[in-house]
Amino acid sequence: MAKTGTNEKAVKPNVFIRIGLFIKQIIDELRKVVTPTAKELFFWSLAVFIFVLLLMALVTGMDFGLGKATLGIFG
């Protein structure tokens, strides 16, 4: 019995076929995307804005606190 496929290299399709397949897969994935409604978009944007404000307050508080601590120790 002869073994087929064990010593043979897999042949890749040419570059144009691969590019075409890649673009086809991109289009197929983009069809699955669900666009949010205006209400969902507003509330998600609001949630992100509030989260960023909270992180800014946290970082600002840490900056001032650590700055005061540094001045207290070394100044």
Residue pairs with C-beta under 8 A, 6 or more apart in sequence:
12 18
13 21
36 44
